[in-house]
Each structure stands twice: as structure tokens, then as C-alpha cells.
């Protein structure tokens, strides 16, 4: 084997090993972030469930008022779509799955004659929608990996403002739901108006049993709770999106590390085989030369 080819193979093996170190480090970092993200989801769950319970109890006390505040509007002229993706790539299909689901939702709404106003969290969304000709009204970047409640409050206030002003009749969310480290799925849900509790949709209640009283009246109470519930849902979606991102990145980097190991072994095997062939050829040339010299003498 020529010396130049051997140098090329050595450089490729060196490059593969360097890449393997990077992917392995990213895999370990993502694995450590998964546990932290799961802990934050668990810590936030009581607040979210408490908010849902209060809304359910208030809605049960006055189903008629609840339907005014919680029911899906019959006609939607303008809808707001909030998309939550990551700030970084190298995470498998995490970003692309959410973005494709959001694109399908936007096309469906536009086909129904609804004007769509797009909001996004994560650096990967603006370029995707810009390339496909969608106007992105506002994007939020820099906190998709480790969101805080202040970030959720900011996002919630921006997407709720057109709804409160009467410029939009519906606010939808497209994000990744985190069930466990082995199970995540892309889901779309309605944020505003608040979703009607399932028990009221199936069988309307005549009121709570006992002596529960609400101050102020249920309709006003639900209108006061709506912004808080929206912040809670957005924060939960941000936390679950971050956990899903780290999980997808850990899997992607583990696969990349395994591929680097396999490629490095293959290149090393090729270089060793070629080196052995080169050595054998040189030995045969030396022996042939020696035989030629002996025959000449």
C-alpha cells in the first residue's frame, strides 16, 4: 500500500476517534439531564393537577357557565398555534417530528378557512417555517433546554394577548409529551379556551355535593383562572419538551458512538490488511531480487 493511502486511513481513523469522544461526551451529558428534567416534571405535577382540579370543581358547580368559558368555539376565524421544539439539533427526529406535525395542523386549519398566527419556542422552528413560506409572528429562544416558570409566563402572556383582545378564538399547542424515558409522542392540544373536563362532557353534573362555595361566581372565577392555567400548561409542555429533547439526544448520540466504533474498527481492519499485503509484496520483491542476483553470478 502506498504511504499516502496509509496516511489517509490514519487520518480518517483519528477523525473518527475524535468524533466518537464528542458523541460519547454528549451522550453522558444528555443522560444526566434526563434525570434532572424528570425530577422537574415530577415537582411540577402537583401544581398542574391542583389547577386542573380547581377548574373541574368550579365547572361542576355551574356547567352552563363552564360551557361558556371552556367549550370549543363553534367558528374559528383566527387560531394561534404555539410550537415547542429545541434550540439545538443532534437529537434524532425530535425537532422534525414536532415541526412536521405543526405544519400539518397549519395546513388543516388553513384548508378550513382559518387564519393561523404562528408562535414558536426553539431556534429550530424559525428556519423551518421560513423555508416553507410561513410567517412566524414571534419566536422564543435560549431556554428550551432548561425552561423556568418565568419563561412559561412570558410565552403564555404573548400567545394569550390576541385571544384576550378578541383577535383570535383559539390557542393550540404542538409539543412532545413525555411519558417515560422510553416513550414520547408528539401531541396537539387546545390551550384556550380551557379544555372542558371529560366528566362534564360525558355527563353534565347538577352541582357539587356538600357545602363548596365559590367566590366570586364561577364564570368570573374561571376567567381569572384561565391565565394561571395557561401558564401551568405551557410550563408543563416546556418541561416535557426539554425531557424529550434530552432523551432523543441521548439515544442519537449513543447510536452515533456505536457507529463511530464500528467505522473505526472497519478502517483499522482495512489498513492492517492493506499493510500486510504491502509487506508481503515487499518481501516477494526482495526475494525475487536476491534470486536474480544469485542467478546472475
C-alpha positions, 0 to 999 in steps of 0.5 A: 500500500502506498504511504499516502493511502496509509496516511489517509486511513490514519487520518480518517481513523483519528477523525473518527476517534475524535468524533466518537469522544464528542458523541460519547461526551454528549451522550453522558451529558444528555443522560444526566439531564434526563434525570434532572428534567424528570425530577422537574416534571415530577415537582411540577405535577402537583401544581398542574393537577391542583389547577386542573382540579380547581377548574373541574370543581368550579365547572361542576358547580355551574356547567352552563357557565363552564360551557361558556368559558371552556367549550370549543368555539363553534367558528374559528376565524383566527387560531394561534398555534404555539410550537415547542421544539429545541434550540439545538439539533443532534437529537434524532427526529425530535425537532422534525417530528414536532415541526412536521406535525405543526405544519400539518395542523397549519395546513388543516386549519388553513384548508378550513378557512382559518387564519393561523398566527404562528408562535414558536419556542426553539431556534429550530422552528424559525428556519423551518417555517421560513423555508416553507413560506410561513410567517412566524409572528414571534419566536422564543429562544435560549431556554428550551433546554432548561425552561423556568416558570418565568419563561412559561409566563412570558410565552403564555402572556404573548400567545394569550394577548390576541385571544384576550383582545378578541383577535383570535378564538383559539390557542393550540399547542404542538409539543412532545409529551413525555411519558417515560424515558422510553416513550414520547409522542408528539401531541396537539392540544387546545390551550384556550379556551380551557379544555372542558373536563371529560366528566362534564362532557360525558355527563353534565353534573347538577352541582357539587355535593356538600357545602363548596362555595365559590367566590366570586361566581364561577364564570368570573372565577374561571376567567381569572383562572384561565391565565394561571392555567395557561401558564401551568400548561405551557410550563408543563409542555416546556418541561416535557419538551426539554425531557424529550429533547434530552432523551432523543439526544441521548439515544442519537448520540449513543447510536452515533458512538456505536457507529463511530466504533464500528467505522473505526474498527472497519478502517483499522481492519482495512489498513492492517490488511492493506499493510500486510499485503504491502509487506508481503509484496515487499518481501516477494520483491526482495526475494525475487531480487536476491534470486536474480542476483544469485542467478546472475553470478 
